Amino acid sequence: MPYKIATMSDHDNPSTPPANAPWWLAASQSDQPQLPTRSAGISIRLALVMTLLAGGVGAIVDRTLTLHNTNLVSTHSSVQRAPDSIAGIAARVSPSVVSIDAQTPSGGDTGSGFFIQSDGTILTNNHVVEGAVTSGGSITVNLTNGKSYPAKLIGRDSSYDLAVLKIDVTDAPALQLGDSEMIQVGDPVIAIGSPLGLAGTVTSGIISAKNRAVTSGGGTGESSFINALQTDAAINPGNSGGPLVDINGAVIGVNSAIASLGASFSSQSGSIGLGFAIPINQAKKTAEQLIKTGKATYPLMGISVDSAYAGGGARIANVPNAILPGGPAAKAGLKAGDIILEIDGKAVANGDELIVAIRSHNVGDRVTVKFQRGTVTRTVSLTLTSK
């Protein structure tokens, strides 16, 4: 069954880059803190004290760690990492990831994004910027080199929870986009973003499931229906819009939502190992539409779904105009009250799964629909049209 989702808006080489380094590496790293050295070893103390206060959590951190092998530390050389290691991938990808501040008259949201074109074009989630856009607020993009830029909205789409921004830079380090259809359950992935405002945070895990029917709240707009990739890489509020990358550093998803624990677990928060990302194949298609026209389209069957129906399958609402006149469903002979059981041979458990299944297709695709009318089960084919 679909998941009701809480959306999440909320060093390998420390030497100074050369003079001709690109702008996104221009900030000097020479001021990075160095580990102290000692012939007998190193002692770094750390103790964790958590103080729970009404309305918040305070934390004081002090860590204890002793290293007795002096060969582990050198003040004159850096530790190298393999290019295909998590550290190596993170070093390559992180300069392309940005944090986003979307300010409204009553507050603001924070999230993440990443460059998809070298001209400063950025992909993120609609729910990260929606409040600022609808209230006449401002959107600021913060880069890893410490620079900040005002962002222009190119377009946004609430149905797929995606938005495209642009800032005034050139030669931005655009990320390579992968193929989300090729990713498999168990494949390792890395999430990069700004959870809780902590920019440059890297977490890792695996793809734990594919084709999850995820419905996220629409805020001031409509709900988003995502045929999502599920991952156990830690994703928290503020990761929204950041990239989920594979072991080659290619983006295979846009981190967008986390599962909520529900009322019985209301005292708990944060990652519970169930994060969801928009497959990059869908995100790329929508982003291209937003860049070209400022808006995106999605496929329709031409029906209204009965959201109150609790039986198996998805029932077409038994109300006037539940079937769009001249639409795909009408042409295929579907009627109000019919229960849709399968799309292209895949079972549909409820209305949300039906919508997700349809929106994972393209306008113009022909799909096979298995439905039940009374005691009779039938199968028809129809061609999806645009919104």
VOPAGU-2260 file (C-alpha; in pm, 1 decimal, decimal comma):
REM VOPAGU-2260
SITE   aa  ch    i         X         Y         Z
SITE  MET   A    0       0,0       0,0       0,0
SITE  PRO   A    1     119,9     356,2     -57,4
SITE  TYR   A    2     315,5     547,2     200,5
SITE  LYS   A    3     193,4     876,0     346,3
SITE  ILE   A    4     506,3    1082,6     351,3
SITE  ALA   A    5     653,9    1371,7     543,6
SITE  THR   A    6     848,5    1588,1     296,8
SITE  MET   A    7    1184,7    1716,7     409,5
SITE  SER   A    8    1215,9    2087,9     356,3
SITE  ASP   A    9    1338,2    2229,1     662,2
SITE  HIS   A   10    3867,5    1536,6     235,2
SITE  ASP   A   11    4078,7    1392,8      54,0
SITE  ASN   A   12    4292,9    1685,7     -51,5
SITE  PRO   A   13    4299,3    1974,5     194,8
SITE  SER   A   14    4564,0    2170,3       4,7
SITE  THR   A   15    4485,4    2511,8    -141,4
SITE  PRO   A   16    4352,8    2489,2    -501,0
SITE  PRO   A   17    4572,3    2629,7    -780,2
SITE  ALA   A   18    4519,9    2985,0    -902,7
SITE  ASN   A   19    4336,9    2867,7   -1213,6
SITE  ALA   A   20    4093,9    2645,4   -1022,4
SITE  PRO   A   21    3725,1    2677,5   -1121,5
SITE  TRP   A   22    3511,6    2924,7    -927,4
SITE  TRP   A   23    3338,5    2650,9    -732,2
SITE  LEU   A   24    3670,4    2542,9    -582,2
SITE  ALA   A   25    3798,1    2898,4    -534,2
SITE  ALA   A   26    3752,9    2906,4    -158,3
SITE  SER   A   27    4078,6    2813,6      15,7
SITE  GLN   A   28    4075,8    2501,1     227,7
SITE  SER   A   29    4404,7    2583,6     397,1
SITE  ASP   A   30    4219,4    2691,3     709,4
SITE  GLN   A   31    4074,8    2344,0     765,7
SITE  PRO   A   32    4151,7    2222,4    1120,3
SITE  GLN   A   33    4447,4    1981,9    1139,8
SITE  LEU   A   34    4467,2    1677,3    1366,4
SITE  PRO   A   35    4722,1    1732,9    1646,6
SITE  THR   A   36    5018,4    1497,5    1640,9
SITE  ARG   A   37    5201,0    1340,9    1935,3
SITE  SER   A   38    5483,9    1083,9    1933,8
SITE  ALA   A   39    5304,9     861,3    2183,7
SITE  GLY   A   40    4971,0     893,5    2006,9
SITE  ILE   A   41    4675,0    1124,6    1976,5
SITE  SER   A   42    4397,2    1181,1    2222,4
SITE  ILE   A   43    4078,8    1343,8    2108,5
SITE  ARG   A   44    3816,4    1356,1    2379,2
SITE  LEU   A   45    3451,0    1333,0    2312,5
SITE  ALA   A   46    3156,8    1300,0    2558,2
SITE  LEU   A   47    2792,8    1316,0    2463,8
SITE  VAL   A   48    2541,6    1482,8    2689,1
SITE  MET   A   49    2182,1    1514,9    2575,2
SITE  THR   A   50    1952,1    1744,8    2767,3
SITE  LEU   A   51    1585,9    1719,7    2675,1
SITE  LEU   A   52    1399,4    2044,4    2721,0
SITE  ALA   A   53    1031,8    2125,4    2665,8
SITE  GLY   A   54     999,6    2219,0    2301,0
SITE  GLY   A   55    1350,6    2121,7    2201,0
SITE  VAL   A   56    1662,7    1914,5    2243,2
SITE  GLY   A   57    1997,1    2047,7    2358,1
SITE  ALA   A   58    2318,4    1866,4    2284,2
SITE  ILE   A   59    2672,3    1913,4    2412,2
SITE  VAL   A   60    2932,2    1704,7    2238,2
SITE  ASP   A   61    3277,5    1598,0    2358,9
SITE  ARG   A   62    3438,3    1288,9    2198,8
SITE  THR   A   63    3712,1    1057,7    2329,6
SITE  LEU   A   64    3920,7     870,8    2077,0
SITE  THR   A   65    4280,6     754,5    2115,6
SITE  LEU   A   66    4504,7     657,3    1826,9
SITE  HIS   A   67    4828,2     485,8    1929,1
SITE  ASN   A   68    4971,6     427,3    1583,7
SITE  THR   A   69    5167,5     739,7    1492,3
SITE  ASN   A   70    5182,4     619,7    1130,7
SITE  LEU   A   71    4814,2     710,4    1092,4
SITE  VAL   A   72    4879,2    1083,8    1109,7
SITE  SER   A   73    5104,0    1308,3     904,4
SITE  THR   A   74    5117,1    1685,8     902,0
SITE  HIS   A   75    5287,2    1694,5     562,4
SITE  SER   A   76    5076,7    1463,5     346,0
SITE  SER   A   77    4708,9    1391,1     291,0
SITE  VAL   A   78    4540,2    1052,3     306,4
SITE  GLN   A   79    4432,0     940,3     -39,3
SITE  ARG   A   80    4104,9     765,8    -118,5
SITE  ALA   A   81    4019,5     544,7    -412,8
SITE  PRO   A   82    3804,9     728,2    -672,8
SITE  ASP   A   83    3528,4     468,3    -639,7
SITE  SER   A   84    3519,8     477,6    -258,8
SITE  ILE   A   85    3245,7     664,4     -75,3
SITE  ALA   A   86    3498,4     934,9      15,9
SITE  GLY   A   87    3619,0     957,6    -344,5
SITE  ILE   A   88    3266,1     983,0    -485,3
SITE  ALA   A   89    3162,9    1236,8    -222,4
SITE  ALA   A   90    3464,7    1454,4    -305,1
SITE  ARG   A   91    3365,2    1459,7    -673,1
SITE  VAL   A   92    2992,9    1511,7    -623,9
SITE  SER   A   93    2976,7    1752,5    -328,1
SITE  PRO   A   94    3084,8    2068,6    -519,1
SITE  SER   A   95    2778,6    2021,4    -742,1
SITE  VAL   A   96    2533,7    2009,8    -449,7
SITE  VAL   A   97    2383,9    2330,2    -311,3
SITE  SER   A   98    2177,0    2427,5      -9,7
SITE  ILE   A   99    1863,9    2634,1     -63,2
SITE  ASP   A  100    1701,5    2891,9     165,0
SITE  ALA   A  101    1344,3    2973,3      66,1
SITE  GLN   A  102    1223,5    3265,1     275,3
SITE  THR   A  103     859,1    3361,5     327,5
SITE  PRO   A  104     704,7    3651,8     522,6
SITE  SER   A  105     631,0    3410,5     807,4
SITE  GLY   A  106     955,3    3212,9     807,7
SITE  GLY   A  107    1115,0    2984,0     554,5
SITE  ASP   A  108    1214,9    2640,5     435,6
SITE  THR   A  109    1555,2    2490,4     371,5
SITE  GLY   A  110    1649,4    2217,1     130,8
SITE  SER   A  111    1905,1    2096,5    -117,8
SITE  GLY   A  112    1957,5    2091,7    -492,0
SITE  PHE   A  113    2221,3    2015,4    -753,4
SITE  PHE   A  114    2351,3    2154,4   -1081,5
SITE  ILE   A  115    2214,1    1981,0   -1390,6
SITE  GLN   A  116    2362,8    2227,2   -1641,5
SITE  SER   A  117    2686,1    2426,7   -1639,2
SITE  ASP   A  118    2495,1    2753,8   -1689,4
SITE  GLY   A  119    2379,0    2752,1   -1326,3
SITE  THR   A  120    2060,5    2549,5   -1372,5
SITE  ILE   A  121    1963,8    2363,7   -1054,1
SITE  LEU   A  122    1713,3    2085,8    -989,1
SITE  THR   A  123    1534,2    2060,6    -654,4
SITE  ASN   A  124    1194,5    1971,9    -505,7
SITE  ASN   A  125     888,0    2186,3    -553,7
SITE  HIS   A  126     802,8    2167,2    -184,7
SITE  VAL   A  127    1136,8    2331,2     -99,4
SITE  VAL   A  128    1054,0    2650,8    -289,9
SITE  GLU   A  129     673,3    2644,3    -306,6
SITE  GLY   A  130     617,3    2858,4       3,1
SITE  ALA   A  131     855,8    3130,7    -112,8
SITE  VAL   A  132     708,5    3133,4    -462,8
SITE  THR   A  133     343,7    3152,3    -357,7
SITE  SER   A  134     405,3    3415,0     -88,0
SITE  GLY   A  135     632,6    3642,9    -291,7
SITE  GLY   A  136     935,3    3550,8     -82,3
SITE  SER   A  137    1297,5    3500,8    -185,1
SITE  ILE   A  138    1513,2    3201,9    -277,9
SITE  THR   A  139    1886,6    3195,4    -205,0
SITE  VAL   A  140    2130,8    2928,4    -322,1
SITE  ASN   A  141    2440,8    2862,6    -111,0
SITE  LEU   A  142    2742,1    2693,7    -271,8
SITE  THR   A  143    3006,0    2474,0    -112,5
SITE  ASN   A  144    3267,3    2749,9    -150,0
SITE  GLY   A  145    3066,7    2974,5      82,9
SITE  LYS   A  146    2921,7    3200,8    -185,0
SITE  SER   A  147    2550,0    3275,6    -206,1
SITE  TYR   A  148    2335,5    3379,0    -501,1
SITE  PRO   A  149    1974,6    3486,8    -548,1
SITE  ALA   A  150    1789,3    3227,6    -754,0
SITE  LYS   A  151    1538,6    3269,3   -1032,8
SITE  LEU   A  152    1255,2    3017,5   -1064,3
SITE  ILE   A  153    1248,8    2862,1   -1412,5
SITE  GLY   A  154     948,8    2641,7   -1345,6
SITE  ARG   A  155     794,1    2403,5   -1095,1
SITE  ASP   A  156     551,3    2114,0   -1095,7
SITE  SER   A  157     364,2    1996,5    -786,9
SITE  SER   A  158     240,9    1670,4    -940,0
SITE  TYR   A  159     597,6    1535,3    -957,7
SITE  ASP   A  160     732,8    1759,0    -675,7
SITE  LEU   A  161    1009,8    1909,7    -888,4
SITE  ALA   A  162    1137,6    2262,2    -950,7
SITE  VAL   A  163    1413,2    2416,9   -1161,2
SITE  LEU   A  164    1611,4    2720,8   -1044,7
SITE  LYS   A  165    1890,2    2920,6   -1203,4
SITE  ILE   A  166    2167,8    3135,4   -1059,8
SITE  ASP   A  167    2406,2    3372,6   -1234,6
SITE  VAL   A  168    2720,4    3161,6   -1267,2
SITE  THR   A  169    2907,8    2999,0   -1553,0
SITE  ASP   A  170    3099,2    2671,3   -1570,9
SITE  ALA   A  171    2898,7    2520,6   -1286,8
SITE  PRO   A  172    2999,2    2158,8   -1204,7
SITE  ALA   A  173    2690,8    1984,8   -1343,1
SITE  LEU   A  174    2637,9    1627,7   -1229,1
SITE  GLN   A  175    2610,1    1332,3   -1462,3
SITE  LEU   A  176    2257,2    1190,5   -1475,7
SITE  GLY   A  177    2234,6     811,2   -1462,1
SITE  ASP   A  178    1962,7     563,8   -1559,3
SITE  SER   A  179    1722,4     486,3   -1274,7
SITE  GLU   A  180    1575,3     194,5   -1470,0
SITE  MET   A  181    1909,2      13,1   -1444,5
SITE  ILE   A  182    1942,8      46,4   -1067,0
SITE  GLN   A  183    1864,4    -270,9    -871,5
SITE  VAL   A  184    1758,0    -348,6    -516,2
SITE  GLY   A  185    2076,0    -389,3    -312,1
SITE  ASP   A  186    2284,8    -149,6    -520,5
SITE  PRO   A  187    2489,3      92,6    -304,2
SITE  VAL   A  188    2393,8     460,0    -314,0
SITE  ILE   A  189    2505,7     787,1    -155,9
SITE  ALA   A  190    2285,8    1079,9     -50,6
SITE  ILE   A  191    2431,6    1430,9     -30,9
SITE  GLY   A  192    2253,7    1740,5      94,8
SITE  SER   A  193    2184,3    1973,8     384,7
SITE  PRO   A  194    1979,8    1785,1     644,9
SITE  LEU   A  195    1875,1    2015,5     929,6
SITE  GLY   A  196    2078,4    2288,9     760,2
SITE  LEU   A  197    2405,8    2094,4     786,4
SITE  ALA   A  198    2542,9    2154,4     435,7
SITE  GLY   A  199    2766,7    1896,6     271,6
SITE  THR   A  200    2634,5    1601,6     469,8
SITE  VAL   A  201    2705,3    1261,0     311,6
SITE  THR   A  202    2525,9     937,2     398,8
SITE  SER   A  203    2535,1     596,9     232,6
SITE  GLY   A  204    2320,3     289,0     203,6
SITE  ILE   A  205    2152,0      75,4     -58,4
SITE  ILE   A  206    1842,9      77,4    -275,4
SITE  SER   A  207    1604,1    -115,4     -52,9
SITE  ALA   A  208    1305,7    -122,3    -290,5
SITE  LYS   A  209    1184,6      12,3    -624,5
SITE  ASN   A  210     851,1     132,9    -756,9
SITE  ARG   A  211     712,5     241,2    -421,3
SITE  ALA   A  212     384,5     429,7    -455,6
SITE  VAL   A  213     457,7     739,4    -249,1
SITE  THR   A  214     212,5    1023,2    -190,9
SITE  SER   A  215     340,2    1342,9     -32,1
SITE  GLY   A  216     135,9    1632,5      97,6
SITE  GLY   A  217      82,7    1909,7    -148,6
SITE  GLY   A  218     108,2    2208,0      87,4
SITE  THR   A  219     -64,4    2494,3     -92,8
SITE  GLY   A  220     -84,7    2290,4    -412,4
SITE  GLU   A  221    -188,0    1942,0    -518,3
SITE  SER   A  222     -38,5    1623,0    -381,9
SITE  SER   A  223     265,4    1465,6    -543,7
SITE  PHE   A  224     250,0    1104,8    -660,1
SITE  ILE   A  225     589,2     938,0    -699,0
SITE  ASN   A  226     686,5     594,1    -827,1
SITE  ALA   A  227     979,7     614,8    -590,0
SITE  LEU   A  228    1314,0     452,7    -523,2
SITE  GLN   A  229    1339,3     351,3    -157,9
SITE  THR   A  230    1672,7     376,7      22,9
SITE  ASP   A  231    1807,5     315,1     371,4
SITE  ALA   A  232    2070,4     590,0     329,7
SITE  ALA   A  233    1990,4     836,5     607,3
SITE  ILE   A  234    1767,0    1112,5     472,5
SITE  ASN   A  235    1632,2    1385,8     698,7
SITE  PRO   A  236    1453,6    1722,0     672,6
SITE  GLY   A  237    1669,4    1945,4     453,3
SITE  ASN   A  238    1786,1    1661,7     225,2
SITE  SER   A  239    1492,6    1739,3      -5,3
SITE  GLY   A  240    1607,8    1808,4    -359,6
SITE  GLY   A  241    1957,0    1668,5    -311,4
SITE  PRO   A  242    2100,1    1392,4    -530,0
SITE  LEU   A  243    2099,0    1019,7    -466,8
SITE  VAL   A  244    2400,0     889,8    -662,2
SITE  ASP   A  245    2527,0     545,4    -758,6
SITE  ILE   A  246    2878,7     405,0    -718,8
SITE  ASN   A  247    2986,3     592,1   -1032,2
SITE  GLY   A  248    2872,4     926,3    -892,7
SITE  ALA   A  249    2583,5     949,8   -1140,0
SITE  VAL   A  250    2250,0    1078,9   -1012,4
SITE  ILE   A  251    1981,9     809,0   -1005,5
SITE  GLY   A  252    1726,5     991,4    -788,7
SITE  VAL   A  253    1618,4    1318,4    -628,2
SITE  ASN   A  254    1578,8    1275,9    -251,5
SITE  SER   A  255    1227,5    1389,1    -172,2
SITE  ALA   A  256    1054,5    1226,0     124,3
SITE  ILE   A  257    1082,9    1017,7     439,1
SITE  ALA   A  258     828,0     784,0     591,2
SITE  SER   A  259     663,0     914,2     906,6
SITE  LEU   A  260     616,9     690,5    1210,0
SITE  GLY   A  261     254,7     790,7    1269,5
SITE  ALA   A  262      72,8     910,2    1580,1
SITE  SER   A  263     180,1     616,6    1798,6
SITE  PHE   A  264     545,8     714,0    1746,6
SITE  SER   A  265     496,5    1091,2    1754,5
SITE  SER   A  266     771,3    1142,3    2013,6
SITE  GLN   A  267    1033,1    1013,3    1767,8
SITE  SER   A  268    1174,5    1194,7    1466,9
SITE  GLY   A  269    1447,9    1175,7    1204,9
SITE  SER   A  270    1551,6     901,0     968,2
SITE  ILE   A  271    1400,5     557,7    1028,1
SITE  GLY   A  272    1569,7     395,2     731,9
SITE  LEU   A  273    1287,7     466,4     487,9
SITE  GLY   A  274    1378,3     743,6     248,3
SITE  PHE   A  275    1233,9     796,5     -98,1
SITE  ALA   A  276    1373,6     951,1    -415,0
SITE  ILE   A  277    1214,9    1050,8    -744,5
SITE  PRO   A  278    1374,0     831,6   -1015,4
SITE  ILE   A  279    1605,4    1047,6   -1224,6
SITE  ASN   A  280    1450,8     930,3   -1551,8
SITE  GLN   A  281    1123,2    1091,0   -1448,9
SITE  ALA   A  282    1296,4    1394,2   -1298,1
SITE  LYS   A  283    1501,2    1452,4   -1613,1
SITE  LYS   A  284    1192,9    1441,7   -1834,2
SITE  THR   A  285    1005,3    1687,1   -1611,7
SITE  ALA   A  286    1308,4    1917,9   -1577,8
SITE  GLU   A  287    1346,5    1935,4   -1955,5
SITE  GLN   A  288     982,3    2040,7   -1986,4
SITE  LEU   A  289    1019,3    2303,4   -1713,8
SITE  ILE   A  290    1332,7    2446,6   -1875,3
SITE  LYS   A  291    1168,9    2459,8   -2216,4
SITE  THR   A  292     821,1    2590,1   -2129,1
SITE  GLY   A  293     815,4    2669,5   -1756,2
SITE  LYS   A  294     560,0    2395,7   -1688,7
SITE  ALA   A  295     528,1    2018,8   -1716,4
SITE  THR   A  296     259,8    1777,8   -1829,4
SITE  TYR   A  297     161,3    1436,7   -1702,2
SITE  PRO   A  298     -46,0    1152,2   -1851,3
SITE  LEU   A  299    -412,9    1095,2   -1770,8
SITE  MET   A  300    -668,3     817,1   -1807,4
SITE  GLY   A  301    -953,7    1062,7   -1787,8
SITE  ILE   A  302   -1121,8     934,9   -1470,2
SITE  SER   A  303   -1193,3    1046,5   -1114,4
SITE  VAL   A  304   -1089,8     797,0    -844,7
SITE  ASP   A  305   -1306,7     719,6    -542,6
SITE  SER   A  306   -1069,5     806,0    -257,2
SITE  ALA   A  307   -1307,4     660,8       3,8
SITE  TYR   A  308   -1309,0     313,6    -150,4
SITE  ALA   A  309   -1137,3      65,4      83,7
SITE  GLY   A  310   -1165,8    -255,8    -118,5
SITE  GLY   A  311    -902,0    -410,2    -342,4
SITE  GLY   A  312    -812,2    -213,9    -653,4
SITE  ALA   A  313    -906,6     142,5    -742,8
SITE  ARG   A  314   -1269,9     229,1    -804,9
SITE  ILE   A  315   -1380,2     490,9   -1053,8
SITE  ALA   A  316   -1598,4     735,3    -861,7
SITE  ASN   A  317   -1970,1     673,1    -906,7
SITE  VAL   A  318   -2053,3    1039,4    -960,0
SITE  PRO   A  319   -2141,9    1255,8   -1261,5
SITE  ASN   A  320   -1842,7    1341,1   -1482,6
SITE  ALA   A  321   -1627,6    1070,3   -1320,9
SITE  ILE   A  322   -1542,4     968,3   -1678,3
SITE  LEU   A  323   -1400,7    1251,9   -1889,4
SITE  PRO   A  324   -1611,0    1274,9   -2207,8
SITE  GLY   A  325   -1398,1    1179,3   -2505,6
SITE  GLY   A  326   -1106,0    1084,9   -2278,6
SITE  PRO   A  327    -902,7     761,9   -2289,0
SITE  ALA   A  328   -1120,7     576,7   -2036,8
SITE  ALA   A  329   -1442,5     679,2   -2209,2
SITE  LYS   A  330   -1312,1     564,4   -2547,9
SITE  ALA   A  331   -1208,5     229,4   -2394,8
SITE  GLY   A  332   -1556,6     173,7   -2250,8
SITE  LEU   A  333   -1482,7     219,8   -1879,4
SITE  LYS   A  334   -1773,7     336,0   -1663,7
SITE  ALA   A  335   -1831,9     493,8   -1322,9
SITE  GLY   A  336   -1813,8     228,0   -1051,2
SITE  ASP   A  337   -1569,6       3,0   -1240,1
SITE  ILE   A  338   -1285,4    -128,9   -1022,6
SITE  ILE   A  339    -940,5    -116,4   -1182,6
SITE  LEU   A  340    -734,7    -417,8   -1078,0
SITE  GLU   A  341    -418,9    -400,3   -1290,8
SITE  ILE   A  342    -218,7    -168,0   -1515,1
SITE  ASP   A  343       1,7    -345,6   -1767,9
SITE  GLY   A  344     -24,9    -668,0   -1569,2
SITE  LYS   A  345      80,7    -511,8   -1236,5
SITE  ALA   A  346    -172,9    -523,6    -952,9
SITE  VAL   A  347    -316,9    -195,9    -827,3
SITE  ALA   A  348    -400,5    -195,4    -454,9
SITE  ASN   A  349    -575,0     142,5    -426,1
SITE  GLY   A  350    -633,7     479,7    -588,2
SITE  ASP   A  351    -292,8     621,9    -503,0
SITE  GLU   A  352    -116,9     328,0    -664,5
SITE  LEU   A  353    -329,9     373,3    -976,1
SITE  ILE   A  354    -233,3     740,6   -1006,3
SITE  VAL   A  355     135,8     661,9    -948,9
SITE  ALA   A  356     124,3     383,0   -1207,4
SITE  ILE   A  357     -29,0     612,9   -1468,5
SITE  ARG   A  358     206,2     904,5   -1396,4
SITE  SER   A  359     509,7     679,7   -1433,7
SITE  HIS   A  360     420,0     655,8   -1805,3
SITE  ASN   A  361     451,4     911,2   -2083,8
SITE  VAL   A  362     179,6    1099,7   -2264,2
SITE  GLY   A  363      89,9     889,8   -2566,7
SITE  ASP   A  364     177,6     555,9   -2408,6
SITE  ARG   A  365     -69,0     274,9   -2463,6
SITE  VAL   A  366    -149,8      79,5   -2145,7
SITE  THR   A  367    -351,4    -231,3   -2070,2
SITE  VAL   A  368    -617,6    -196,1   -1800,5
SITE  LYS   A  369    -777,2    -491,6   -1622,2
SITE  PHE   A  370   -1099,3    -398,2   -1443,7
SITE  GLN   A  371   -1402,4    -552,3   -1276,0
SITE  ARG   A  372   -1762,7    -455,1   -1339,8
SITE  GLY   A  373   -1997,6    -638,8   -1106,6
SITE  THR   A  374   -1889,6   -1003,2   -1128,4
SITE  VAL   A  375   -1730,7    -969,9   -1471,1
SITE  THR   A  376   -1357,5    -904,3   -1524,4
SITE  ARG   A  377   -1242,2    -745,3   -1848,9
SITE  THR   A  378    -927,0    -608,8   -2009,2
SITE  VAL   A  379    -901,7    -307,0   -2239,4
SITE  SER   A  380    -623,7     -95,4   -2389,7
SITE  LEU   A  381    -615,2     283,3   -2395,0
SITE  THR   A  382    -380,2     564,6   -2493,7
SITE  LEU   A  383    -287,8     815,9   -2223,1
SITE  THR   A  384    -342,3    1184,7   -2293,8
SITE  SER   A  385    -194,1    1495,3   -2135,2
SITE  LYS   A  386    -323,5    1710,5   -1856,6
